[in-house]
Amino acid sequence: MAVFLVHENVVYEDQAVYLSGSSYFDCTFTRCTLIIKGPIGPLTGCTFDSCVWHLDMMVHDHRTWDSFVETLVPYIGRSLPRAPGE
């Protein structure tokens, strides 16, 4: 069983954040570069605004892919920066 470092109610702005190895609860990420290089814990109650995602991960089976699509893709899609006028 993986053990994750827990972050609660933290505000991250304009910084690089390594999500791997951690769980986040009710945190806010604004204009951050979010880096994933391995397993991450839950992102429960977190908000993301104008973030970019650096994904360096290995997908080796359907279960890993399905988990990625179900858990991270929704966050990524809602948090990407918008071009002016969009």
C-alpha positions in Angstrom: 0.0 0.0 0.0 1.3 3.4 -1.0 1.8 6.1 1.7 1.2 9.7 0.6 2.2 13.0 2.1 -1.0 14.9 3.0 -1.6 18.5 2.1 -4.7 20.3 3.4 -6.1 23.8 2.7 -2.9 25.0 1.0 -3.0 27.7 -1.6 -0.4 27.3 -4.4 0.1 30.2 -6.8 2.6 30.6 -9.7 4.8 27.7 -8.8 5.8 24.2 -9.8 4.1 21.5 -7.7 5.1 17.9 -7.8 1.8 16.0 -7.2 3.5 12.6 -7.1 3.7 11.0 -3.7 1.1 13.3 -2.2 -2.6 13.7 -1.5 -4.3 17.0 -1.6 -7.5 18.0 0.2 -9.3 21.4 -0.3 -6.2 22.9 -1.9 -6.2 25.7 -4.5 -3.8 25.8 -7.5 -3.6 29.0 -9.5 -1.3 29.4 -12.5 0.8 26.4 -11.4 2.7 23.9 -13.3 1.6 20.5 -11.9 4.1 17.7 -12.3 3.2 14.0 -12.2 6.1 11.5 -12.3 4.5 8.7 -10.4 1.4 7.7 -8.4 -0.6 10.5 -6.7 -3.2 10.3 -4.0 -6.6 11.9 -4.0 -7.2 15.5 -5.1 -10.3 15.9 -3.0 -12.1 19.2 -3.0 -9.2 21.0 -4.8 -9.6 23.8 -7.3 -7.4 24.4 -10.3 -7.3 27.6 -12.3 -5.1 28.3 -15.4 -2.7 25.5 -14.6 -0.4 23.5 -17.0 0.3 19.8 -16.5 3.6 18.1 -17.0 2.9 14.4 -17.3 5.8 12.0 -17.1 4.1 8.7 -16.4 4.1 5.1 -17.7 0.8 3.5 -18.7 1.3 -0.2 -18.9 -2.2 -1.7 -18.5 -5.8 -0.9 -19.0 -6.4 -0.4 -15.3 -3.8 2.3 -15.1 -5.2 4.0 -18.2 -8.8 3.8 -16.9 -7.8 5.3 -13.6 -6.0 8.1 -15.3 -9.0 8.9 -17.5 -11.5 8.8 -14.6 -9.5 10.7 -12.1 -7.1 13.2 -13.8 -8.5 14.0 -17.2 -11.5 15.9 -15.8 -9.2 18.1 -13.6 -6.8 18.7 -16.5 -9.6 19.7 -18.9 -11.2 22.2 -16.5 -7.9 23.7 -15.3 -6.0 24.6 -18.6 -5.5 28.2 -19.3 -7.8 29.8 -21.9 -6.6 32.0 -24.8 -7.6 35.6 -24.7 -11.2 36.0 -25.9 -12.2 32.4 -25.3 
